[in-house]
Amino acid sequence: MSASVGNRRVWNFVLKHRAFKTCANTFGCQRLYSSTEDDKSKEYDIVIVGGGIVGMATARELILRHPGLKFAVVEKEHKLAAHQSGHNSGVIHAGIYYKPGSLKAKLCVEGLKLMYEYCDKNNIPYKKCGKLIVATEKDEIPRLDALFERGQENGVRDLRVIGPHEIRDIEPNCVGLKAVHSPHTGIIDYGCVTESYGKFFQEHGGSVFTNWAVRKFSLTPEGRSGDLEGNKFPITVIGDESKNQMLRCRYVVTCAGLQSDRIAELSGCSREPRVVPFRGDYLLLKPEKSNMVNGNIYPVPNPALPFLGVHFTPRVDGSVWLGPTAVLAFKREGYHLLDFNLADTFDALKYRGTRKIAMKHLGFGMSEMWRAFFMSAQVRQLQRFVPTLKRADVIRGPAGVRAQALSNDGSLVDDFVFDVGEGDVGKRVLHVRNSPSPAATSSIAIANMVVDKIDKTFHL
């Protein structure tokens, strides 16, 4: 069978699944910007920049808490969840990996509970398929045991350590010496969730403007005299001026993901921590092989490496994703192997943090590039867990680009970063600079925290 025929079969298989079609068709909530709106309709208490899952969850929480205020979301693409929120593996994480007591641990455990409750209330399809974190070599077992203890400290429910026979009971094709089983890990379509947040936001009076890319922030003309307190809407958010894309507001909140550092710079903030994009390329199991795994199969993390490694991820549409790789993306929003943008590439490579992490993990980076181009190399990594997997069982799949925040010394920024600038414009713009994984799982919990920050910063 040719590769093109194989690809058509997989995507035909994907599209015929009812759950996928429900997600794709139920939450169409984009309201396109209209330049014919009168001046009053362009005035808002808060404008949220970014229509990804964190931006829309924040918008939803704002309108829940402050129903008397007026809010708008601007999104540069033609739909919500166009980038990270719509190009991820769709796992609902339980909170095992994160340092006890950290915000990531707390928000993930809380976020999983809130996500399932939200989906039940709003009829969004998901599946609690569970996860196995599998040790395949003896030197991984101490790390696996430490991971189990960490998960218990974080309050992850119903974790178990199991042996080879129980691994086979859960995943008949998986082999391992020992594993941690997380039964409440699930799978979902986060693009669907983002659309649902947007639908709620609009139904409660919020405005969503797509095809609306922010170009700059400025003082509203009547506020340039310096009497900002007497000007109710002192900030103007400017998009394409040829289309009269200008919104006046009291405050701005940015949740711009892959563009967060550039958007922050527009308001006078530093670009650091800088976003450096890493692309993850997945393989797909052919439809006739999709029953090889029942749930998520993950490796034991190696603390010496910057990223997790390959894993098996079933999807709510019935497909199974394998991977991903982790390679420097030569285009911030490039989802194909050879996508390239000169400005994005130069921007990444001239940054000292990029060069530092590249030198520190040169061998790892080269092996990831090799696996990205040669599927057989990626399959060999996956065969550690499922030895019966063959190169003929897979085809190339989708890809995602991760907005990795990097500090100047090349270290990964693994915590939330909020930033308010200086000056008349900057002090009225709150940037959510870094919402680290598992941001999608934790989106409602993160939104609660972000809106707490907004309330405190802007005294709403």
Buried (B, 14 or more C-beta within 10 A) or exposed (E): EEEEEBBEBBBEBBEEBEBBEBBBEBBEBBBEBEEEEEEEEBBBBBBBBBBBBBBBBBBBBBBBBBEEBBBBBBBBBEBBBBBBBBBBBBBBBBBBBBEEEBBBBBBBBBBBBBBBEBBEEBEBBBBBBBBBBBBBEEEBBEBBBEBBEBBEEBEBBEBEBBEBEBBBEBBEBBBBBBBBBBBBBBBBBBBBBBBBBBBBBBEEEBBBBBBBBBEEBBBBEEBEEEEBEEBBBBBBBBBBEEEEBBBBBBBBBBBBBBBBBBBBBBBBBEBBBBBBBBBBBBBBBBBEBBEBBBBBBBBBBBEEEBBBBBBBBBBBBBBBBBBBBBBBBBBBBBBEEEBEBEEBBEBBEEBEBBEBBBEBBEEBBEBBBEBBEEBEBBBBBBBBBBEEBEBEBBBBBBBBBBBBBBBEEBBBBBEBBBBBBEEBBBBBBBBBBBBBBBBBBBBBBBBBBBBEBBEEBBEB
